[in-house]
Amino acid sequence: MTTKQLQGVFWVVLVAFLGWDWHASEPVNLRQEPPLIAAGSGQAASGGHCSLAK
Protein backbone atom coordinates (compact mmCIF):
# COMPACT_ATOMS: atom_id res chain seq x y z
CA MET A 1 0.00 0.00 0.00
CA THR A 2 1.16 3.51 -0.68
CA THR A 3 1.42 6.22 1.93
CA LYS A 4 -1.73 7.98 0.64
CA GLN A 5 -3.71 4.75 0.85
CA LEU A 6 -2.53 4.13 4.41
CA GLN A 7 -3.46 7.69 5.36
CA GLY A 8 -6.90 7.18 3.82
CA VAL A 9 -7.41 3.94 5.73
CA PHE A 10 -6.31 5.64 8.97
CA TRP A 11 -8.81 8.50 8.57
CA VAL A 12 -11.67 6.18 7.60
CA VAL A 13 -11.01 3.95 10.61
CA LEU A 14 -10.68 6.96 12.94
CA VAL A 15 -13.92 8.57 11.74
CA ALA A 16 -15.73 5.20 11.93
CA PHE A 17 -14.50 4.67 15.50
CA LEU A 18 -15.51 8.17 16.60
CA GLY A 19 -18.93 7.74 15.01
CA TRP A 20 -19.44 4.40 16.73
CA ASP A 21 -18.29 5.82 20.08
CA TRP A 22 -20.61 8.83 19.76
CA HIS A 23 -23.53 6.57 18.87
CA ALA A 24 -22.88 3.92 21.56
CA SER A 25 -22.01 6.22 24.50
CA GLU A 26 -24.43 7.91 26.85
CA PRO A 27 -24.44 11.70 26.66
CA VAL A 28 -22.27 13.48 29.22
CA ASN A 29 -24.28 15.40 31.82
CA LEU A 30 -22.06 18.42 32.43
CA ARG A 31 -24.02 19.36 35.56
CA GLN A 32 -22.87 16.13 37.23
CA GLU A 33 -19.18 16.57 36.40
CA PRO A 34 -16.79 18.10 38.95
CA PRO A 35 -15.52 21.58 38.13
CA LEU A 36 -12.46 21.44 35.88
CA ILE A 37 -10.36 23.50 38.29
CA ALA A 38 -10.84 20.77 40.92
CA ALA A 39 -9.76 17.91 38.64
CA GLY A 40 -7.20 15.80 40.44
CA SER A 41 -7.25 17.87 43.64
CA GLY A 42 -9.30 15.40 45.66
CA GLN A 43 -12.08 17.97 46.07
CA ALA A 44 -15.52 16.40 46.34
CA ALA A 45 -17.62 16.55 43.18
CA SER A 46 -20.60 17.85 45.18
CA GLY A 47 -19.04 21.19 46.06
CA GLY A 48 -17.42 24.23 44.53
CA HIS A 49 -19.81 24.91 41.71
CA CYS A 50 -22.97 26.97 42.09
CA SER A 51 -24.90 25.28 39.27
CA LEU A 52 -24.14 21.70 40.29
CA ALA A 53 -27.28 19.58 40.79
CA LYS A 54 -27.62 18.33 44.33
Residue, then its C-alpha position, 0 to 999 in steps of 0.5 A: m500500500t502507498t502512503k496515501q492509501l494508508q493515510g486514507v485507511f487511517w482516517v476512515v477507521l478513525v472517523a468510523f471509530l468516533g462515530w461508533d463511540w458517539h452513537a454507543s455512548e451515553p451523553v455526558n451530563l455536564r451538571q454532574e461533572p466536577p468543576l475542571i479547576a478541581a480535577g485531580s485535587g481530591q475535592a468532592a464533586s458535590g461542592g465548589h460549583c454553584s450550578l451543580a445539581k444536588 
